[in-house]
């Protein structure tokens, strides 16, 4: 079964749940299982690392400089009690760190937004960006991408009591939030050209605008919307099915970097040995009621 059909099924199930007074409380990640999975990840041999300039640089520094987030519930969320970041993207980053350095904790996280991801790579502030980072031609002119390691589409989030918006076709004349620097503005221009678009710098700012009634809807990558719903606040619901083109997520790397080949080989390895599937299950599947592990997208 494709990842599209799996996640579409998840979205339909979550949309149906809005008929109840509130969503069930979100399921926290199994921290012990996540940590054990990272600790058992593959480690590259010395020859594999030394033959790649990008990986050698990381190895010599002793730290993977990572661009990422700490606020994405399913993909990369900081646990303030133990100071660890967990989720699907966080797991991939830590597994990649272990693959190069032998220890998944040897990374330094620089928080990024949709608007800063390219610049931190261009400025050599980070070695890689893992942050639900959609591969687009415009971005690929500035940086390089490994992957894709995941695919998504766009979705619409509204307040639970909003009856006027049932899908993206109902957004004409409505105030719609999206993230600056994301694929959201272009998708809205194509699929809801009469929407009144308001761009926010972060996912949380857009969610706050929706919660406070300053906008009528929030359009973004539906995996981020799954994040919002998985928190179990009961304040929002998905309006209609996902729409727009398939949205492949990639690992951002410096332009021209031979790290692309290295990271692609790493991704193929963790797909083949079952690590990718286990990470998806503990980070997303167990927490959204999905028991069928999707097939990862073909790596380019």
GUNUSE-66583 format. One record per residue: x, y, z of N, C-alpha, C in turn; residue in one letter. Coordinates in steps of 0.05 Angstrom, whole numbers, plus 5000, padded with zeros to 4 digits. Each point is the difference from the previous one (the first is absolute). Example, Ala and Ser with C-alpha at 12.3 -4.5 7.8 and 13.67 -1.06 7.14 Angstrom:
// residues 2
526448865156498250245000501850245000A499350214986501650245001498550225014S
This chain:
// residues 300
501749765000498350245000501850255000X499250214986501750244997499750175025X502150175004499850195023497750194997X499350064974497750184996497549885010X499549744994497549875008500049975030X502349935012500149975029499250265014X501450224992499550255014497350124993X499049954976497350084994498049875018X500549745005498249855019500250125028X502450085008500350125026498450265002X500250164979498650265000497049965001X499049814985497149955000499149915028X501649845013499349905026500150245020X502050174997500150235019497850204994X499350034975497850184993497449905012X499549744999497649885011499950055030X502350005013500150035029499050275008X499950204982499150275008497150015006X498549794994497250005007499749985031X502049895013500049995029500650275012X499450045026500550265013503050094998X501849805001502850074999501649764991X502450054990501749784992501049875026X500749744997501249865023502750135005X500949985025502550115007502349874983X501950164992502149904984501649785014X501049814984501749795011502950084999X501350015023502850085000501849794987X502350084991501849814987501149815022X500549754992501349815017503050065001X500850165019502750115001502149775002X499449805016501949785003500449854974X497849954986500249864974501550174979X499450265000501350184981503050015005X500850035026502850025007501549744993X498649775005501349744995500449964970X498150104984500249974971502450164990X500350255009502350164991502649875009X500049895024502549885010500849754986X498149884985500549754986500450054970X500050254992500350074971502749924989X500249984973502549924988502250215003X502549914999502350185001501749954975X500750214986501649974976502949925007X501249844983502849935004501750244993X502550005009501850224996500550064971X500149804983500550044972497750164987X497549935008497750144989500050295007X500850065024500050285009502350164987X502449885000502450154991499850054970X498549834985499850044971498050224992X498750125020498150214994500850265014X500350214985501050255011498250125021X497349994995498150125019500049845026X499949744998500049835024502750025015X502250024986502650035013500150265016X498950214989500050265015498449975026X497749864999498449965024501649835020X501349784990501549825017502350155014X501450164985502350155011499150205022X497750124996499050195020498949875025X499149754997498949855022497150075006X498850174984497250085004498750044973X497549914998498450064977498450255006X500550214985498550265004497449974985X497850005015497449944988498250245002X498650064977497850195000497449845003X498550075021497549865005498150165017X498049865011498150145017499749845026X498550135019499549875026497150005007X498350084981497250055007498049844983X501049814984498349834983499449745014X497549975009499349785018500849724989X499449954975500649744988502749984988X501250224993502550004985502550085016X499750195018502450095014499150185024X499749875023498950145023501949975024X500650235013501750005024498549905024X501149815014499049925026501450165021X498750185013501350185018501049865026X498949775005500849855024502849884997X500549894977502749874996501750154980X498950214988501650164981500549874973X498649784994500449864975497850074979X500850004975498150054978499449744987X497449944996499149754988497950054979X499749814982498150024978501249884975X498550004978501049874976502550144988X499950264997502350154990502349995020X499450035025502149995021501349735000X498449794996501249735000501849964976X499250094977501749984976502650155005X499850245011502450165005501949865020X498949895021501649865020501249744989X498549864983501049764987502350074981X499750234986502150084982502550085016X499650135022502250075018501449755009X498549805008501249755009501549864977X498950024976501149874976502950114995X500350265005502650134994501849985025X498950065023501750055024499849775021X498249814995499849785019498450055024X498950245002498550085024497850204991X497549935003497850164990499650265015X501450045022499650255016502050214992X501949944982502150194993499150194977X497850145005499150204981499550265015X500250224986499450275011497750114984X497850065013497550094987499850304998X499850104976499350284995497150014991X498350145014497250024993499650164975X498449894981499550144975497050044997X499350184982497250044991499949964970X497650014989499749964971501650214985X500450235012501450224986503050005003X501149845018502950015005501549744992X498649804991501349744995502250024979X499450144977502150024980502450165010X499450225014502250185008502049885019X499149835018501949885019501949814986X499049884978501849834984501950174983X499050214988501650174984502250135016X499450075025501950145018501849805015X499849744994501649805013499650005031X497550055008499449995029499249725008X499249844981499249725006501149824977X500149745006500949814980497649884985X497749995013497649894988497550115013X497850004985497450095011498049774997X498849935022497949805001497750135015X498050094984497850165013497650014982X498849764994497849984981500450194977X502349964987501150194980499249904972X498150144988499049924973502050054979X500449814982501850034977498650164979X501050234992498950164979502250104981X499350054975502050104981501350265009X498450185012501250255009502049965022X499449835018501949955022502549854989X499649824981502149844989502050184984X499350244994501850194987502150115020X499249995025501750125021501549795017X498849775003501249795017499649734986X501049795013499649734989498249845018X498749794989498349835016500849714997X500049865022500049705000497249915004X499449764991497349895003498549994974X497350015002498450065024499849765019X499450075025499649795020497149985010X498350174989497250015009498550174980X497349954997498450174983497550095015X499050234991497750125013498350154979X497950145009498450184983499150235017X498350174989498950235015497449935014X499450135021497549965014498950265011X497550005009498650245011499249945029X500850175018499249985028498150245006X497849945014498150215008499249945029X498850205013499049955027497749804999X499749855022498149785000497150094994X499350255008497350094996499650144973X502050004983499750134974498549814981X497650084991498449844982500250104971X501250234996500050124973502249884982X502149915012502349904985500149705002X499449864978500049715000502349884983X501350184985502349914984501450254989X502249964985501450234990498450164979X497949884990498350144980498250215014X500050015026498350195015501650235010X502550044991501750205012499850284986X498550024979499850264986498850215019X501450235002499150215018500649965029X501249775007500649945028502850095007X500550075025502750065009501449745006X502249954986501349745002503050045007X500849875022502750015009501749794985X502550074996502049804991502750105009X502149834996502750085009501550134977X501250235007501850134981502449814994X500849994975502349844993499349704996X497549935005499249724996498849974972X499049774993498649964975497150105001X499150075024497250095004499150234982X501550224998499150224984499649924970X501849854989499749914972497649824996X499649825019497749814998497450155002X499850205018497650165002499650164975X502150114989499750164975498849824977X500749755000499149824979497249895006X499549915025497649855006497850175014X500850235011498050185013500850284995X500050094974501150264993498450235011X497549965009498450225011500150015030X501749845012500350015029501650255008X499550115023501550225011502349895017X502349994988502249855013501550185019X500649895024501750135020502349825007X502450094995502449845005501150045028X500749785013501250015027502749874999X501850085018502749904999500249715010X498349925019500249735011497349865000X500149745003497749835002498350085025X501350055022498650075024498650274998X501250194987498750264996497449974983X500249834980497649954983497849865016X500849805016498049875017498850195020X501650185012498950195019498050194986X500650084975498250184986497349864995X500149744994497549854996498549975026X501449935021498749965026498750265010X501350234995499050265009497950124982X499549864977497950104982500950224982X502650054998501050214982500149914971X499949744996499749884973497949795001X498949934977497949804999501149714996X502449984988501149744994503050024999X501349775002502949984998500649784980X501550074979500849814979503049965001X500749755003502849925001500249714994X502449905001500649714997498349855020X498549794990498149875018501449845022X502549934997501449875022500350185024X500350264994500150205022497350025013X497949974984497350015011499449755017X501149784991499849765017501450055027X502250144999501350085025498150145019X498750214988498250165016497749835012X498949824983497849835010500949805020X502449904997501049795018500550115028X500050275003500450125027497449985016X497749944986497649955014498650235014X500250244989498850245012497050014995X499049884979497250004994499050264988X501850194994499250264990499850024970X501049804986500250024971499249744987X499450024974499449764984501150044972X500449784986500850014972497550044983X500350184980497850064982500649874973X498749774995500349874975502649834998X500349894977502349824995502550164992X502349885002502550134991499750084970X501450204992499850094972502850104991X500150054974502450104988502049774993X502350084990502049804991501349855023X501149774994501649865020502350175008X500650015026502050175011502349835012X502249964985502249845011501750155020X500649875022501950125020502849904994X501950185002502849924996501850105022X502449905001502050105018501650224986X499850245011501450224988503049995005X501650054979502949995002501250234984X502550075004501250224985500049944970X499750214985500049974970502649874991X499749804983502449874989501349805018X498849955023501249825020499949714991X502249855005499949714995498649865023X499050155019498449895022497449894990X499050094976497649894989500249704996X502149914987500449724995500349855027X501450115019500549875026497349975015X498450215001497549995015498049824985X500050004973498249824986500749715005X502649945002500849725007499149935028X500250195018499049965028497049955000X498550164985497149964999499249734989X501449924978499549744989500649775019X502150045016500849805020497849965021X499050235011498149985022497249924989X499550044975497649894988500249704997X502349914991500349714994500149845026X501250105022500249845024497750035019X497950154992497650035016500050225020X502250155002500250225020498050224993X499750074975498150214991497249935010X499249754995497349925007499650015030X502049915015499850015029499850285011X501550194987500050285008497350124994X498949944977497350104993497949905020X500249755007498149885018500050135028X502450045011500250115027499450305000X500750144978499750294999497250094991X498849854981497550094988497849785002X500749764992497949794998498649955026X501549955022498849945026498450235011X500750244991498850245012497750114984X499549904976497750094984498249764993X500449785012498249774995500649844975X502350044987500749864976501649755006X499049774991501549755004501449914975X499250114977501349924974502350194994X502349904999502450164995500150074970X500250264993500150084972502649924987X500049984974502549964985501450274996X502550025008501450264996500350074971X500150254993500250084972502749924988X500149954974502649944987501950235003X502549945007502050215003501150074972X500250254995500850104974503049964995X
